[in-house]
Amino acid sequence: MPYWFFYEGSKVIQKQEAVKDGCRMHEKPVFSTGCLTFNRMFNDALHMLGLIIAALLIAWLFARRRRRYNKRRVDRLIDMRHQDFDNLLSRNNPYYRSLTAEGRDRFLHRVLLFIEGKNFEYIDIGREEAMPLLIGAAAVQLTFGLEHFQLDYFKTIYIIKDKYRYGLYKVPFEGHVSDEGIYLSWTHFVREFTDYSDGENVGLHEMAHALTYVNFTAREGRDNIFNQSFASFSEVARPVFQRMQTGETNLLNAYAASSYQEFWAVCIETFFERSAPFKSQLPELYASLCTLLNQDPLTPEKLLTPLSPAHRD
C-alpha cells in the first residue's frame, strides 16, 4: 500500500491511498504532536492575554475609583478649611499669592490632590501641618500649566530636618531625587522660599528633577506635551549650557554648568524666582521654558493655553 508524506509548516500530513471496489479512498490527515503542542501554546497565550487584560481593567477601575474618592475628600477639605489653607499658602508661597482668585482655587485643589497621593516620611523632625501643603505647592507651581501634575511615580516624600549625607558623597545634601522618593531638607526649603529673589530654591529644584524623572526615566504619570516638547526646549537650552561649560557667565547659578540635569533644575529656580531678569537677559531660553511648562510667571493668569476641563484640577 503506497504512502506519500506532505510537509506543511509545523504539521505533517500522512496520506494513505487504497483501492477498494474500484474506488480510490483517502484517509483523513493525521496531525503530528508538534501541531497539538502549538495549539496548546496558542490557547495558553490567549488565556494569559485574557488574564492580563482583566488585571489591567481591574487596576484601571481601582485607580478611577481611588481618584473619585480623593476628589470627594479634597472637596470636603476645601469646604471645611479653605480659609486656613489659603492663608497658609498666601504667607509662604509668592507664586500662589500672585494668582487670580480663580487661579488660587485651582492651585489649592491641585495641591490637596497631590498630597492625597503621597506618603510623607519625617526624619529627625516632627510633623507640622504646613509641611505637606507647602511641599505640594512647590510641585504644583512647577506643573501648574501641565495636564499631569501629580508626579505619580513618586509615592513617598522624605522630609529631613537639615542637610544630610547621602551615599559616598562628601558634600552634604539639601535635597535629592532617586527611585525611592523625593528628599528635602525642611530647613533649606523654608529658608529658600522665604528669600524668593536669589534664584535658589531647593523645593523647585528637586521638583524639576522629579518631573524629568517621571517623564524620561520612570515613565509613570508622564505628561505627553511636556515629554514631546522637551526636545524643542533643549535646542535652545543646550547651547547656553555648553557656553557656560566653557566659562561664560550669566544670571544662572554657576552650578548649572556641572551637568545638563542641574542646568535644567537651576533654570527652573531662576524662571520662577528671577523671572524678569531671566526674560531680559536670556529671552529665548525664557520663552522656551514658558512654552514647555505652558505658563509665564510674569502674567497674572500664568497659563499660556487654558487646559481642558478634564485637566483643570
Buried (B, 14 or more C-beta within 10 A) or exposed (E): EEEEEEEEEEBBBBBEEEEEEEEEEEEEEEBBEEBEEBEEEEEEEEEEEEEEEEEEEEEEEEEEEEBEEBBEEBEEBBEEBEEEBBEBBEEBBBBBEBBEEEBBBBBBBBBBBBBBBBEBEBEEBEEEEBBBBBBBBBBBBBBBBBBBBBBBBBEEBBBBEEBBEEEEEEEEBBBBBEEEBBBBBBBBBBBBBEEBEEBBBBBBBBBBBBBBBBBEEBEEBBBEBBBEBBEEBBEBBEEBBEEBBEEEEBEBBEBBBEEBEBBBBBBBBBBBBBBEBBBEBBEEBBBBBBBBBBBBBEEEEBBEEEBEEEEEB
